[in-house]
Amino acid sequence: MLELNGKRILLGITGGIAAYKAAELVRLLRRSNAEVQVVMTKAATEFITPLTLQTLSGRTVRQDFFDANDEATIGHIDLARWADLILIAPATADFMARLAHGRANDLLSTLCLATTAPIALAPAMNRQMWLNPATQTNASLLQTRGVTLWGPAEGEQACGETGPGRMLEPAALLSQAVKQFSHQPLAGQSVLLTAGPTQEPIDPVRFIGNRSSGKMGFALAQAFIETGAQVHLIAGPVTLATPRGATRIDVATAHEMQQQVSAHLSRCNIFVACAAVADYRPETVAAEKIKKSREQLALTLIKNPDILAEVAASATPPFTVGFAAETEQLIKHAQEKRRLKRVDMIAANLVGAEQGGFERDENALTVLWEGGRKELPMARKEKLAQSLAATIIERYYAKKHPTENP
Ligand code: CTP
C-alpha cells in the first residue's frame, strides 16, 4: 500500500456535493504514503469542514493567500513548487471555467497557474452542466494544455438525475494517481538539453567544428520524453531526426546556444548539457572568403561562454547535469569539472582509442554526484540514455525531496 511513497499531492477541493468524498480520498492517499496538502475554495468549506481534512491530512488546510503569514506555513509560490501533482477533486464547472481562462482570483486557481506540476481534474457536476458546450469547450481546451481529466463517471446524481458528471470514486482516483507516477516519473516537469557540436565561423564558408554526432543528446531527449517530461532540445548542426514530442531549436554557434538556453531556462527543472561546445571561437569573422594568398595563416581565438557553468551559477538553477569527455584520469578530471562548474551531476566517459564516445553508436559512462557514483556499462546510446535518464531522475527527486518537510 505504499505506492505513492513520498509523493507530494496538492489536493484542491472545490464547492460541489462530492466534496464530502474528499475525506476518503485524503485517507487513501495518506495510506499509500503520499504527503497531502489540502487547498479548499471558499465554496468547498460549505460542504466539508477544513478541520476534518486537516485531521486526515496532518497538514494545515490552506484557503487563501493570507493564511501563509506565520513562518511555519509556506507561501503560494513555494506551495506550487512543492507539489508533484495537483489533483482537483471535485472540480466544479465554475472552477474548470476559471482554469480555462487563466484566472488567479483565489489561492487554488493561482497555484494552478504557478505550478509546473501536472494537473488532474476530477469533474463533478450535474449532467446538463457537464454536457453544456461551454463546459465541454473548457474541458477540451484544458486537455490541449496538458491538464488531465479523470472522469467523470456516469450514474445517479445528487440532484436525482442520471448521466455523466459523477466524480470518480476515491479508490479510482487513487489508482489514477498511482498509474501517473509509476509510468511517468517526470510528468509535468520540464527538461532542457543541449546536443551536438557548435560551429564557430572563420569566414562565410569555413568554421571550427568538432566530431560530435549529437546522438547521445538526442537519445537522452527521447528517453526523457518517455518519462513524461516536456523536452526542449537545443541542437547544434546535426542531421538527426527530432525525437517525437520534443521541441527542437537549431543553433550553430556557442553564442546562439547560450542565448537559446537562457531564453528557455526559467521554466526548466532539469538541464543537461550534452553539447560539445567549442571552447574557443575566432576573434574576428572575415566578411569575405579568405584567399590562400599567404604561406601561413594565424587565427586568434577567444574563449566562448561556458553554458553549463553559467546555468549552474544562475540565481535559481535547475538540477544541472554535465558531461566530461576525457582521454585519461577519468574520475579525477570529471570530479574536478563537477566541483569547478558546481553542477549536480557529471556523466564521464573516456574518449579515444577503443573507448566509444564521439561518432560511435555505443558508449559507457561513469556518473558522479556529491557522495555517489554509478557505472553505466557499454551499451547502445539509446539504452544508455534510458539508464542515464533514470539515474538523473533518481538524483533529481533525492535533491528536491530531502527527508524533512518544506
Ligand atoms: N560545456 C558548455 N559550454 C562550454 C563548454 C562546455 O556548456 N563552453 C559543457 C559541455 O556540454 C559538457 C561540459 O560542459 O557538459 C564539459 O565540457 P568539456 O568540453 O568536457 O569540458 P571543459 O569545461 O571544456 O574543459 P576541458 O575542455 O578543459 O576538458
Residues whose N, C-alpha, C, O or C-beta is under 5 A from the ligand:
A	BS01	CTP	A273 C274 A275 A276 V277 A278 D279 N304 P305 D306 I307 L308 G322 F323 A324 A325
